[in-house]
Amino acid sequence: ATYFVEFQVFQEELCTPELLKAHVDHLKDLHRQKKLMFCGPCEDVLHFSSLCGIKTKAVDIVSKDPFIISSVYQLGKIKEIRLATPENNFLLKK
């Protein structure tokens, strides 16, 4: 399954250069393991999408992010999404 995760309530004063580097290193590691599809900021929150089998694994992965551990962001909503791709005919039933 794929989960869409929101990081909320950015605490800019807690975001040090070292913490930012640790966060980016964490994202690189998740990408290398094929556990991260995409991530990035939106207008009001930072979004993070993860490929995991079950929701508890998605929570575990996100909870290890240095930004969450250090309270730079708070963990927001976690939603399962169905990816529409050419491989599944963009969810169109055959």
C-alpha positions as CSV (number, residue, x, y, z in Angstrom):
1,A,0.0,0.0,0.0
2,T,1.0,3.6,-0.4
3,Y,0.5,6.2,2.3
4,F,0.4,10.0,2.1
5,V,1.7,11.6,5.3
6,E,1.4,15.2,6.4
7,F,4.0,16.9,8.6
8,Q,2.3,19.8,10.3
9,V,3.1,22.8,12.6
10,F,6.6,23.8,11.4
11,Q,8.8,25.1,14.2
12,E,11.4,27.1,12.2
13,E,13.4,28.0,15.3
14,L,14.2,24.2,15.9
15,C,15.4,23.6,12.4
16,T,19.2,23.7,12.5
17,P,21.5,23.1,9.5
18,E,22.6,19.8,11.2
19,L,19.0,18.7,11.6
20,L,18.1,19.6,8.0
21,K,21.1,17.5,6.8
22,A,19.9,14.6,9.0
23,H,16.4,14.9,7.6
24,V,17.7,14.9,4.0
25,D,20.0,11.9,4.7
26,H,16.9,10.1,6.2
27,L,14.9,10.8,3.0
28,K,17.8,9.6,0.8
29,D,18.0,6.4,2.8
30,L,14.3,5.8,2.4
31,H,14.5,6.5,-1.3
32,R,17.4,4.1,-1.7
33,Q,15.3,1.4,0.1
34,K,12.4,2.2,-2.2
35,K,10.2,3.2,0.7
36,L,9.8,6.9,-0.4
37,M,8.0,7.8,-3.6
38,F,8.1,11.5,-3.3
39,C,8.1,14.3,-0.7
40,G,8.1,18.0,-0.5
41,P,6.4,21.1,0.8
42,C,2.9,22.2,0.0
43,E,1.3,25.5,0.8
44,D,0.4,24.7,4.4
45,V,2.2,21.4,5.2
46,L,5.2,19.2,4.3
47,H,4.0,16.1,2.5
48,F,5.7,12.7,2.5
49,S,4.6,9.6,0.6
50,S,5.8,6.2,1.5
51,L,5.4,2.8,0.0
52,C,4.7,0.3,2.8
53,G,2.7,-2.8,3.3
54,I,0.7,-1.6,6.3
55,K,-0.1,1.6,8.0
56,T,1.8,0.8,11.2
57,K,5.0,0.5,9.1
58,A,4.3,3.9,7.5
59,V,3.9,5.4,11.0
60,D,7.1,3.7,12.1
61,I,9.1,5.0,9.1
62,V,7.8,8.6,9.6
63,S,8.4,8.5,13.3
64,K,12.1,7.9,12.7
65,D,12.5,11.1,10.7
66,P,14.8,13.6,12.5
67,F,12.3,16.4,11.9
68,I,9.6,14.4,13.8
69,I,12.0,13.2,16.6
70,S,13.2,16.8,17.2
71,S,9.7,18.3,16.9
72,V,10.5,20.5,13.9
73,Y,7.2,19.2,12.6
74,Q,4.4,17.3,14.2
75,L,3.0,14.2,12.6
76,G,-0.3,15.0,10.8
77,K,-2.7,12.8,8.9
78,I,-1.8,9.5,7.3
79,K,-4.0,8.4,4.5
80,E,-3.8,5.4,2.2
81,I,-3.8,6.4,-1.5
82,R,-4.4,4.3,-4.6
83,L,-1.9,5.2,-7.2
84,A,-3.3,5.7,-10.7
85,T,-0.6,4.6,-13.2
86,P,-0.3,3.3,-16.7
87,E,0.3,-0.2,-15.2
88,N,-3.1,-0.3,-13.6
89,N,-4.8,1.7,-16.5
90,F,-5.2,4.7,-14.2
91,L,-7.6,2.7,-12.1
92,L,-10.0,2.3,-15.0
93,K,-11.8,-1.1,-14.8
94,K,-11.3,-3.3,-17.8
